[in-house]
Amino acid sequence: MERNQAPTTGPLASFLRFVLCGGGIGVLSSLAVPLVAMSMPWVVANAVITVVSTVLCTELHSRFTFGTGKRAGLRQHWQSAGSAGVAYAVTSAAVLVLHAVQASPSMLTEQIVYLSASGLAGIGRFLVLRLFVFAGRRTQRTARPQLPALTAGAALPALS
């Protein structure tokens, strides 16, 4: 299969795989962020965990979620990083708002807010990854009309 081919799995199967891969990594990330945040500011810890989990998830999504069977290329990693940047902003904003509203939220409350924001951002990421990042060039090819190739000595088609 060519690297730029469209996903070979249907949307429902892709979404279930996305939830399994991305959700599993997301849950592990949600546990890692507070642990890493013990030694640095929460926003920095979230950024570090987001970068590591994005690289891992992009590989899993390329090979498994969207059925390409290949490693993700640099283009897919950069595009996935863009969607992860938006997810990072959403999760950070949600937790920062929580801390503005409640001075010392419990870890459980923080986890609920973080995972809720991650879930919403994850739905958006799925759509971006499925429709743009791993969609391949198929839609670009079908959007252009194909003209018949002319060879030396071939007659032009008659216009009716």
Residue, then its C-alpha position, 0 to 999 in steps of 0.5 A: m500500500e502506498r503511503n499517501q493512500a486513503p484509510t482502508t478502514g471504515p469510519l466506525a472501525s477507525f473511530l473505535r481504533f482511535v478510541l482504543c489507541g488514543g484513549g488508552i494513551g490519553v488515560l496514561s497521559s492523564l496519569a503521567v501529567p500530575l506526576v510530572a507536574m510535581s517537578m515542574p509547572w503543570v502547563v510544562a508537564n502537559a506540554v512534555i506529555t503531549v509531545v511524547s504521546t502525540v508522536l506515539c499516537t501518530e505512529l499507532h494511528s498510521r499503522f493501526t487506526f487508519g489502516t495504512g500499515k506504514r510508519a507515519g511520514l514527516r508530513q503526518h507527524w507535523q499535521s498531527a502535531g498541529s491537531a495535538g497543539v489545539a488539543y493541548a490548548v483545550t486541555s490546558a485552558a480547561v484545567l487553568v479555568l478549573h484552578a481559577v474557579q477552585a483554588s485547590p481542586s482535588m486530583l479527582t476533579e482535575q482528572i475529570v476536567y482534564l479527561s472531559a476536555s481531552g475527550l472533546a478535543g479527541i473527537g476533533r482530532f479524529l475528524v482532522l486525522r481521518l479527513f485530512v492527515f491520513a486521507g491521502r491524495r485520493t480526494q485530490r486526484t478525483a477532484r481533477p477531471q482526467l483528460p485523455a492523453l494525446t500521443a503523436g499522430a492521434a486524432l483529436p476527439a470530435l466536438s459534438 
